[in-house]
Amino acid sequence: MAKHEVIITKDLEQRKLIVIREFDAPLNKVWDAWTQGALLDQWWAPRPYRAETRSMDFSEGGRWLYCMVGPSGDRTWCGVDFRTIVIHESFTNAVMFCDEAGVENKDLPKMYWSVVFTEQGNTTKVTAEISFDRTADMDTIIQMGFEAGYTMGLNNLEEFLAGK
């Protein structure tokens, strides 16, 4: 299985991060890994953290509520509100930090994701465009370690898809 690089582009003018990653797996398998809570829990968090889904409703208007659990048991909660879904093609959502009941923490930035899946022969390309209300919000997320953490998560996904 070939190792694909994560490509991250910062568009400061549009307040957007664009992340592209290819996987040596069929589209339906990659799609399922992104849209089912039990599967997301197996790869989403950068090690040594792990993701833990409290609830998942992958539908337009639905929500994924999960936390990142640290090695010492600390928990950081996130809510993902799904906006649009085109099965096996794309979805959009709004992502916010929250408490365990799903109440948004307005002191931390909100992110707006557009995730597109493209099958190319034996690989599937995933393109995530993450937009922010303000440039300062994007800077905050980057300073919180987004690039390294998300890259680690995508590499975890590659291992998961390979059955490792």
N, C-alpha and C positions, 0 to 999 in steps of 0.2 A: 504494500500500500504506500503510495507516494505521499510525502508530506507537502502540504500546501501552505503557503504563507498567508498571514493575515495582512491585508492592506488597509491602512487607516489614513484617511484624508481629512484634513480640517479645512472647512470653508468658513472663515471668520465672518465674511460679509453676509452670508446667509445664516449664520449661527447654527452650523450643522457639522456633524461628524458622519463620514461615510465609511462603512466597514464592509470589506468584501472578503469572502472566504469560500474556497471550493472544497468539496468533500467527495471522496471516492465511494459514493453510495447513491442508490436510486432516490429519486425525488420523494416518493411516498415514505421512505424510511427517515429521511431528513425532516420532512414535514411533521411526521408523528413525533419526532424527538423535540421539536419546537412547540408542539401544541397539546401535549399530554403531560399533566402535572407529574405523574409517576416517572415519566421518562426525563422531564426537565430536572427533577431532583437528582438524577444520576450524573448530570454533567454541567449544569448551569453555574455553579459556584466555583471560584478559583480555589484550588487546594491551598491550605488545609481546611478551608471553609467547606460547608456543604449547604445545599438548598433544601428547604423543607416546605412543601406545599401544605397550606391549611385548607384552601379550597381552590377549585379550578372550574370555571365555566367558560370554555372556549367557544363563545358565540358573540355575535354583534350585540353590544351592550352588556356582555358578561365580564367577569373579573377573575384574575388569578391573584390570590393573596398568598404570599410566601415570605419566608425569612431566610436570611443567610445566618447560619449558625457557625460561630467561631470555635477554635480548638478549646477555648476556656468556657464555652457554653454561652457566650454573649450572642445576642440576636439583633439583627437589623431587619426590620420589616419593610416590605415593598408591596404596593398595589399596582396591578396592571389592568387598566380598563380597555377592553377591546372595542374598537370603533368599527372597522370594516374588515371583512374576511372574504377572500376569493379562494376557495379550497384548492390546494396544491399550487397556488400562484403567489398570494400575498396576504398580508394583514397589516393593519395599523392599530396603534394603541397609544395611550397616555400612561406614563409610568411615574409613580410618585413614592417617596419615602412616606411611611405611615406608622401607626402603632399597630398592635396585634389585632385590634378590632377593625383596621382598615381606614382609620381616620387620618387624613393627610397631614403631614408635617410641613406646614407652609414655610418653615425656615430653611428648607432644603429645596433645590431646584426640581422642577418637573421636566420630564423628557417626553418627546413625541416621536415614536418609532414608526417607520415604514419598512417592512421586511418583505423582500421579493425573492422568490425561489425560481431558479432557472435550471432545467435539466439540460445538460450538454453531453450527449453520449452516455458514458458511464460515470459521469460526475454531476454533482448538483452544486450550483453557485448560489450562495446566499448573500444578498446585498442588503445591509441595514443602513438606513439614513436616520440619524437621530438628531432632531431639531430641538432648539431651546428658545425660550421667550427672550432671553437676553444673553449677550456675549459673556457677561459675568457668570451666568448660570453654567454655561459650557465650561468656562475656566474652572469653576468649583468642582464639577464632575471630573474633569481631567486631573485636578489636584488631589481628588479623593482616590486616584489610582485606576480610573476607568480603563485606560488603554491596556495596562498590564493585566488587570483582572479579567476583562472581557476576552483578551487574547488567550489567557489560560483556560477560560471556560470553553472557547471554541476549540482549543486543542484537546480538552477533555471530551468534547463532542466527537472529534475525529476518533479517539480511542474507543468511545462508546459504540460508534457506528461500526468499527472494525471488530467489535465483540471482545475487546481486551478487558 
